């Protein structure tokens, strides 16, 4: 397993939020039907470490964040399209030591 550079995803809090939903899509615009995780008690996540289901690919990904109320009502999605690379290069081969 190689080492990937982490990315911090941060957002401004919503006063009415009981929790947040972080959505992502690699196949076009993000929407309420996209993959997501629920996040409580913070406004920052570290990718990919804190979200094991987040895709470990290289490419354009659209992220979205919503605020969710105590009654499970959900805000509009705040979106961001970004290039992320969570892939590792192939390891070098044939390491040797010579005299």
Secondary structure as GFF3:
##gff-version 3
##sequence-region A 1 99
A	DSSP	beta_strand	7	10	.	.	.	ID=ss1
A	DSSP	beta_strand	19	25	.	.	.	ID=ss2
A	DSSP	beta_strand	35	39	.	.	.	ID=ss3
A	DSSP	beta_strand	44	47	.	.	.	ID=ss4
A	DSSP	beta_strand	58	68	.	.	.	ID=ss5
A	DSSP	beta_strand	78	85	.	.	.	ID=ss6
###
